[in-house]
Amino acid sequence: MSSSAKIYSVESAASGMDKNVAAYRATPLSTRQIFAATVTLSIFSFLYLVFAQKHALLFYIMTGLIGVYILFVYASGIGAVLYMVAREYPENEFDCKSSSSSSRELEESKF
């Protein structure tokens, strides 16, 4: 049985193309980091629900930590957007060539 479908390996595909063909994860974190974050949030939630509801000082401290974290996330997002807007990106030669060739093809197809 011969099949016309070709099987490509990552090495052969990467050598012939400039594109990155590496597999992507849903998050840039490792499994260990995701597990640690989940355990930390679970412990924090348990302490918040059980002990902080009965002790006013602990409630204020833990609620303050949540507020500081939310402010950090918003400030990081705004900072990332401002960085991307202010940064100058180098022009990619491939994009320039493909856009000029596609515009030439479009002009030639008009005639």
MODELLER restraints for C-alpha pairs under 7 A, 6 or more apart:
rsr = mdl.restraints
at = mdl.atoms
rsr.add(forms.Gaussian(group=physical.xy_distance, feature=features.Distance(at['CA:10:A'], at['CA:21:A']), mean=6.66, stdev=0.5))
rsr.add(forms.Gaussian(group=physical.xy_distance, feature=features.Distance(at['CA:14:A'], at['CA:20:A']), mean=6.88, stdev=0.5))
rsr.add(forms.Gaussian(group=physical.xy_distance, feature=features.Distance(at['CA:14:A'], at['CA:21:A']), mean=6.51, stdev=0.5))
rsr.add(forms.Gaussian(group=physical.xy_distance, feature=features.Distance(at['CA:48:A'], at['CA:62:A']), mean=6.96, stdev=0.5))
rsr.add(forms.Gaussian(group=physical.xy_distance, feature=features.Distance(at['CA:52:A'], at['CA:58:A']), mean=5.14, stdev=0.5))
rsr.add(forms.Gaussian(group=physical.xy_distance, feature=features.Distance(at['CA:52:A'], at['CA:59:A']), mean=4.38, stdev=0.5))
rsr.add(forms.Gaussian(group=physical.xy_distance, feature=features.Distance(at['CA:53:A'], at['CA:59:A']), mean=6.24, stdev=0.5))
